[in-house]
Each structure stands twice: as structure tokens, then as C-alpha cells.
Amino acid sequence: ARIDRDVTGLVVTPGFIDLHTHADEDVELAPFRTTPGMIRQGVTMAVFGVDGEADPLAAREFRARIARDGIGVNFMMYVGHNGIRTAVMGDAARAATPDEVAKMCERVRIGMEDGAIGLSTGLMYLPGRHATTDEVVALAKVAAQYGGRYDTHDRDPAGDMLGSIGEGFEIGRRAGLEAHIAHLKAVGRRNFGHIDDMLALFRETAKLGPVSADIYPYDGATARLAMEILVPPP
């Protein structure tokens, strides 16, 4: 049906893409299946599997449930290093063996052939913090074969901001794909005033290949659509 409305003084825009959302943890819950909070803000495309969360086989089950029950937005998914590492190694607090890396690479391949848009990591979180840079490069190289990108919650944004961002860029460069730094920010007093250094690092790295980042438009942090229901305010 056609709807006529006077939009004088308003802004008409295509739907927004939410590049970093954990709403995939909640859209299977009935109150959030239609993602009303996203729709009200003009979001029509969500990117799931960020921070290394989505193992490809679990992602298959997720997509099957969404296909059955429906969802309020379009979505894309990353394959997640933490999910893959847990599936292959459990909670082992060590570097992966060559055989384990090969098994993880095969899971990345499965995810990419299922339509994932790339590899994501949460190197600040367990078990990703135990991974070496070489381990992540090996997995990212598989994603690169399918035209994917690398999205990372970097390893230590508070204690080693520039070094952590630099590791993300190194992984992208060595694997041959775009490196994307998630929720870019200066965390903690020691990083105050170093945004110019961060931007200089971006500019220098961009001379070698594609890099990108996203930021959130508020001065705190947030996570799940269901947070207010699952953890009600006091």
C-alpha cells in the first residue's frame, strides 16, 4: 500500500547497517525476534558473529531457526575465532598445535562456503587471548580466499592500544584481506590524548592495503537487546 507523508524538515535515508551487534544472542527470544529497537532507529541490516563468537556449525543452526521463525532485519555473519577455537580445543589455555590450526582452518572454510563475510576475533576474551598472531593469520588466510574481511576486537585496547591495533593490521596485511578494528576508542587514562597517534597509524597502514574501523556514538558500552529484561535495574 502507498503511504503519503509530508517529510518537510526531515531526513530521508536508506536503512542503516549496524556493523557490530550482539543482537544475534537475543533475536531467538520472542520479544526481540522482530528487532523493534533496531527498526525504530532505522537499522535494516545487522552484522552478527562479531568478537569471534560464531562457530560455523552453530551458525548453521542459528540460520535454520531464523529461517523458520523469522527476523525483523536482514543480516550477515562472520565466522568467529573464539567459537571455532572452543569447538576444536575446548578451553585450552595455550597456543594451538599445527593439527589444531588445520582443524580450525577447515571450520573457517565451512563457514565461508556457507556465506560468511569473513573472520572475526575477540582477542581480549577467552579463549582468543591465548592465540598467537600466527594462528589468527592462518585462519584469516582461508577467509581471504573467499574475498572475506577480518574484523577484530583487538587484544589489549587499554594496556597496549597502538600495539593491539597494529596486530590487527598485521594480521590483515599478512593474510591479504581488509582489517577492520571494531569499536575504535581510547580506553583508560593512559590513552587520553593519543587519538592522533592512532589516526597516524591508520594513515600509514592504509598505504599498504585496505583498513577500516567502526565507532559507537556514545561514551559508554552496551551489549544485548535483552539486557534490561535479563538484568533489570535495581
ABEGO torsion letter per residue (X at the ends): XBBBBBABGBBBBBBBBBABBAAAAAAABAAAAAGAAAAAAGBABBBBGBGGABBAAAAAAAAAAAAAAEBABBBBBBBBAAAAAAAAAEABBBBBBAAAAAAAAAAAAAAAAAGBAEBBBBAABOAAAABBAAAAAAAAAAAAAAGBBBBBBBABAAABAAAAAAAAAAAAAAAGBBBBBBGBBBBEAAABGAAAAAAAAAAAAAAAEBBBBBBBABABBBBBAAAAAABBBX
